[in-house]
Structure formats: C-alpha cells, structure tokens
Amino acid sequence: MSGHNKWSTIKHTKAKNDAANAKVFTKIGREIIVAVKLGGGDPNSNPRLKNLIQKAKAANMPGENITRVIKKASGELGAVNYEAITYEGYGPAGSAIIVRCLTDNKNRTASDVRHYFDKFGGSLGSTGCVSYLFTKKGVIIVAKGKGITDDDMMMFALDAGADDVEIMDDCFQIYTAPESLDQVKDSLVGNGIEIEQAEVDMIPSNYVSIPEDKIGSFGKLIEALEDNDDVQEVFHNVDNYNSDEEE
C-alpha cells in the first residue's frame, strides 16, 4: 500500500503531537462519554470504551480524569449528551476535507466550522461532496525497534485478519476492515506486540498537491479546525502539507 505512505507519515506524526496537547483530554473525554452511553461504563463488556481508555492512557490522561468522565457519562456527576456530526468541504485549491465532531450545540459547531472554511479560503459543502474520495479503514500503528522483523510482522498481521501491512521507516502501518480492527488488534497484543495506535480512519483514495502560496491558508484552516473542542478529527487529501513544518 505504498499509495498510503504520505497519509501514514502525517497521521503518525500528528498522533505524537496531539498526545502532548492538553486539548486531547477534552476530545477523548467526549469520545468516552459517547461510548459509555452506547455500551455502558464497564470496559470489560464495552470494547469501544476499553479502546478509548487505552487511548487516553497513551495520551497521558490522568486516571482520575478518566474515572470522572465515565461517572459523568453514567449520570453520577450530572447529565451530558454529545451528538456526532460530520462536515465535508473544500479547502484552498480544491483540497478535500472531512471534519468529524462531537457537540452539545449543533448551531455553535456548524457556525464555527463554516467560519473557519470561509476565513481561510475554503467552502463548506453538502454531505457526500468529498467523502467519496476517502475509504474508511481500520489502521494500527506498531513502532519499529521492538525486536520484530518485517517478515514476522507481516505474518502476524495477515494471520490475524489484516488486509495489508505497510512497512515504514519508523513503524508498521497495518490496515484492516473497520469491523475487524479490534479482532486484529487483540490478536497482535496476544502475540506480545505493543500497539501504539489503533483506530478507524478515512484514508484518501488519491492525493493532491496544492500551490505553495496556498499552503499557509490550508495549514491555518486545518489548525483552526483541530483546535476547536467540538472537532474530534480532521481528514484531508493534501500530500504537501506537514503540520510540523508549519509550527
């Protein structure tokens, strides 16, 4: 899956940066609340919650914060409800952007997202306007340097039910069907493999390069979206934008 190399690098770097940002606690907290409301507060019987707790711990979210969020979602600390909404639009130079949100105020979130697109040279579109350019896949990241050879990782992943494995310079990128993500992840963990990240993502079918004079505006749009507490994830198909270089 060499076509996904650029996505892999961007995603892998972004995950490390997000873990150092306190805002990630708010975003994971909202995901936990939704997971508890859908499947209960016991991670042993709620795989989605179990995965999110692992994600929270990987981001260094304090245990007391996790417990407080679960109690809040269970109604012990007051009721709170978040609604999942996905926005699609075009960034500078016709780039494609998908914005996944969890919000307690749809009007506020819609207004904010539209404002960001308008301010930085994009336009918010209708549902489906760009999502056909992406494919939903489960993605598992395993860091290299753990004593596992490329061949061994390929064998473990494919035997576990993965669709493909991409060998990067610093990590293995394992692709699965969305519904097989947990199965593959659990199988890898059972073989003593340490998982760095595992989630369902939207991967571009094709990438675009935008003119250098538009990169700044594109970067500001992505940063504004990601900085909003209501926004959980932002996906795009631009291959010549690197958030690290924009900092």
C-alpha positions as CSV (number, residue, x, y, z in Angstrom):
1,M,0.0,0.0,0.0
2,S,2.7,2.4,-1.0
3,G,0.0,4.9,-2.0
4,H,-0.8,5.5,1.7
5,N,2.8,6.4,2.6
6,K,2.1,10.1,2.9
7,W,-1.0,9.6,4.9
8,S,0.8,7.3,7.2
9,T,3.6,9.8,7.9
10,I,1.2,12.7,8.5
11,K,-1.0,10.6,10.8
12,H,1.8,9.1,12.7
13,T,3.4,12.5,13.4
14,K,0.0,14.1,14.2
15,A,-0.7,11.4,16.8
16,K,2.5,12.2,18.7
17,N,1.9,15.9,18.6
18,D,-1.7,15.5,19.8
19,A,-0.6,13.5,22.8
20,A,1.5,16.4,24.0
21,N,-1.5,18.8,23.7
22,A,-3.8,19.1,26.7
23,K,-6.8,19.5,24.3
24,V,-6.6,15.8,23.5
25,F,-8.0,15.1,27.0
26,T,-11.2,17.1,26.2
27,K,-11.6,15.3,22.9
28,I,-11.0,11.8,24.3
29,G,-13.3,12.6,27.2
30,R,-16.2,13.3,24.8
31,E,-15.5,10.0,23.0
32,I,-15.6,8.2,26.3
33,I,-18.9,9.8,27.2
34,V,-20.5,8.7,23.9
35,A,-19.0,5.1,24.3
36,V,-20.4,4.8,27.9
37,K,-23.9,6.0,26.8
38,L,-23.9,3.5,23.9
39,G,-22.4,0.5,25.7
40,G,-22.2,1.1,29.4
41,G,-19.5,2.0,31.8
42,D,-17.8,-1.4,32.2
43,P,-14.8,-1.6,29.8
44,N,-14.8,-5.4,30.1
45,S,-18.2,-5.5,28.3
46,N,-17.7,-2.4,26.2
47,P,-14.8,-2.8,23.7
48,R,-15.2,0.7,22.4
49,L,-14.8,2.1,25.9
50,K,-11.8,-0.2,26.6
51,N,-10.1,1.1,23.5
52,L,-10.7,4.7,24.4
53,I,-9.3,4.1,27.9
54,Q,-6.2,2.7,26.4
55,K,-6.0,5.7,24.0
56,A,-6.4,8.1,27.0
57,K,-3.6,6.4,28.9
58,A,-1.4,6.5,25.9
59,A,-2.0,10.3,25.8
60,N,-1.0,10.5,29.5
61,M,-4.5,11.4,30.6
62,P,-4.6,11.0,34.4
63,G,-6.6,8.0,35.7
64,E,-8.8,10.2,37.9
65,N,-9.8,12.2,34.8
66,I,-10.8,9.0,33.1
67,T,-12.8,7.8,36.1
68,R,-14.5,11.2,36.4
69,V,-15.5,11.2,32.7
70,I,-17.0,7.7,33.0
71,K,-19.0,8.7,36.1
72,K,-20.2,11.8,34.3
73,A,-21.4,9.8,31.3
74,S,-23.1,7.3,33.6
75,G,-25.1,10.2,35.2
76,E,-23.3,10.1,38.5
77,L,-22.0,13.7,38.1
78,G,-24.8,15.2,36.0
79,A,-26.2,14.5,32.6
80,V,-24.3,15.4,29.4
81,N,-25.0,14.5,25.8
82,Y,-23.0,14.9,22.7
83,E,-24.1,14.4,19.1
84,A,-21.9,13.1,16.3
85,I,-21.8,15.3,13.2
86,T,-19.6,15.1,10.2
87,Y,-18.9,18.1,7.9
88,E,-17.4,18.0,4.4
89,G,-15.9,20.8,2.4
90,Y,-13.3,22.1,0.1
91,G,-10.1,23.8,1.3
92,P,-7.8,26.1,-0.7
93,A,-7.1,25.0,-4.2
94,G,-9.9,22.5,-4.2
95,S,-8.5,20.2,-1.5
96,A,-10.9,17.8,0.2
97,I,-11.6,18.0,4.0
98,I,-13.7,15.9,6.3
99,V,-14.4,17.1,9.8
100,R,-15.8,14.8,12.5
101,C,-17.3,16.4,15.5
102,L,-18.9,15.6,18.8
103,T,-21.0,18.5,20.1
104,D,-23.6,19.6,22.6
105,N,-24.6,22.5,20.5
106,K,-25.1,21.9,16.7
107,N,-25.7,25.5,15.9
108,R,-22.5,26.6,17.5
109,T,-20.4,23.9,15.9
110,A,-21.8,24.5,12.4
111,S,-21.2,28.2,12.7
112,D,-17.6,27.7,13.8
113,V,-16.8,25.2,11.1
114,R,-18.3,27.3,8.4
115,H,-16.4,30.4,9.7
116,Y,-13.1,28.5,9.5
117,F,-13.7,27.4,5.9
118,D,-14.7,30.9,4.8
119,K,-11.9,32.6,6.6
120,F,-9.1,30.5,5.2
121,G,-10.2,30.3,1.5
122,G,-12.4,27.2,1.6
123,S,-16.1,26.4,1.4
124,L,-18.3,24.1,3.5
125,G,-20.1,21.6,1.2
126,S,-23.0,19.2,1.5
127,T,-22.9,15.7,2.9
128,G,-21.1,13.4,0.5
129,C,-19.4,16.1,-1.5
130,V,-15.9,14.8,-0.8
131,S,-16.4,11.6,1.3
132,Y,-16.4,9.5,-1.9
133,L,-12.7,10.4,-2.2
134,F,-11.9,8.6,1.0
135,T,-12.1,5.0,2.2
136,K,-12.9,4.0,5.8
137,K,-10.3,1.6,7.2
138,G,-9.0,0.4,10.5
139,V,-5.4,1.4,11.0
140,I,-3.0,0.0,13.6
141,I,0.4,1.6,14.2
142,V,3.2,-0.5,15.7
143,A,6.6,1.2,16.3
144,K,9.7,-0.5,15.0
145,G,12.6,-1.4,17.2
146,K,10.7,-3.9,19.3
147,G,12.6,-6.9,18.1
148,I,10.0,-7.8,15.4
149,T,11.2,-8.3,11.9
150,D,9.3,-7.1,8.8
151,D,8.5,-10.6,7.8
152,D,7.3,-11.6,11.3
153,M,5.0,-8.5,11.5
154,M,3.6,-9.3,8.0
155,M,2.9,-12.9,9.1
156,F,1.3,-11.9,12.5
157,A,-0.9,-9.2,10.9
158,L,-2.2,-11.2,8.0
159,D,-2.8,-14.3,10.2
160,A,-4.8,-12.0,12.5
161,G,-7.0,-11.0,9.6
162,A,-5.4,-7.7,8.4
163,D,-5.9,-6.6,4.8
164,D,-2.3,-5.3,4.3
165,V,0.8,-4.1,6.1
166,E,2.8,-1.1,5.1
167,I,6.4,-1.0,6.2
168,M,7.5,2.5,7.1
169,D,11.0,3.7,8.2
170,D,9.9,4.0,11.9
171,C,6.7,2.0,12.2
172,F,4.4,-0.7,10.7
173,Q,1.1,0.5,9.4
174,I,-1.5,-2.3,9.5
175,Y,-4.7,-1.9,7.5
176,T,-8.0,-3.8,8.4
177,A,-11.6,-3.7,7.5
178,P,-13.3,-1.3,10.1
179,E,-15.2,-4.1,11.7
180,S,-12.1,-6.2,12.0
181,L,-9.9,-3.6,13.8
182,D,-10.5,-4.9,17.4
183,Q,-10.0,-8.5,16.3
184,V,-6.7,-7.8,14.6
185,K,-5.5,-5.6,17.4
186,D,-6.3,-8.2,20.1
187,S,-4.6,-10.9,18.1
188,L,-1.4,-8.8,17.8
189,V,-1.4,-7.9,21.5
190,G,-1.9,-11.6,22.2
191,N,1.4,-12.2,20.3
192,G,3.2,-9.8,22.5
193,I,3.1,-6.9,20.1
194,E,2.8,-3.4,21.6
195,I,0.2,-1.3,19.8
196,E,1.0,2.4,19.5
197,Q,-2.3,3.5,17.9
198,A,-5.4,1.7,16.7
199,E,-8.5,3.5,15.2
200,V,-10.8,3.7,12.2
201,D,-9.7,6.4,9.8
202,M,-10.7,7.9,6.5
203,I,-7.9,7.4,4.0
204,P,-7.7,9.3,0.7
205,S,-8.0,7.3,-2.4
206,N,-5.8,9.8,-4.2
207,Y,-3.7,12.8,-3.0
208,V,-3.4,16.3,-4.3
209,S,-0.6,18.9,-4.1
210,I,-1.7,22.5,-3.7
211,P,0.3,25.5,-4.8
212,E,2.9,26.9,-2.3
213,D,1.1,30.2,-2.0
214,K,-2.0,28.3,-0.7
215,I,-0.2,26.1,1.9
216,G,-0.3,28.7,4.6
217,S,-4.0,29.2,4.3
218,F,-4.6,25.5,4.2
219,G,-2.5,25.0,7.3
220,K,-4.3,27.7,9.2
221,L,-7.7,26.1,8.3
222,I,-6.6,22.7,9.5
223,E,-5.1,24.1,12.7
224,A,-8.2,26.2,13.4
225,L,-10.4,23.1,13.0
226,E,-8.2,20.8,15.1
227,D,-8.0,23.5,17.9
228,N,-11.8,23.5,18.3
229,D,-13.0,21.4,21.2
230,D,-16.0,20.2,19.2
231,V,-13.8,18.8,16.5
232,Q,-12.6,15.2,17.1
233,E,-10.7,14.5,13.8
234,V,-9.9,16.2,10.6
235,F,-9.0,14.2,7.4
236,H,-7.7,15.7,4.2
237,N,-6.1,14.6,0.9
238,V,-3.2,17.1,0.6
239,D,0.2,15.5,0.3
240,N,2.5,18.5,0.5
241,Y,1.3,19.9,3.9
242,N,3.2,18.9,7.0
243,S,1.9,20.3,10.3
244,D,5.4,20.1,11.9
245,E,6.8,22.5,9.3
246,E,4.0,25.0,9.9
247,E,4.7,25.3,13.6
